[in-house]
Amino acid sequence: MSGPSLRDLTPAELQKQLQEARQEVFSLRLQRASGKLQNPARVAAARRTIARLLTALRERTPAGGRA
């Protein structure tokens, strides 16, 4: 997902995608540990997706998510 399309999503949708991306990273890490991971670059791509989602979420909170 790209930056502009992430900004069109609601915070609830972003949270749902964040949860799915974290589950994907977990699954990929298990595959890597068992030697069954076909494309190691997917791990890095999934982590970047998580960073993009967190950035989009933080942009919506006042003071950048700080209390």
Sequence and secondary structure as in RCSB ss.txt:
>XXXX:A:sequence
MSGPSLRDLTPAELQKQLQEARQEVFSLRLQRASGKLQNPARVAAARRTIARLLTALRERTPAGGRA
>XXXX:A:secstr
  HHHHHTS HHHHHHHHHHHHHHHHHHHHHHHHT  S THHHHHHHHHHHHHHHHHHHHSGGGG  
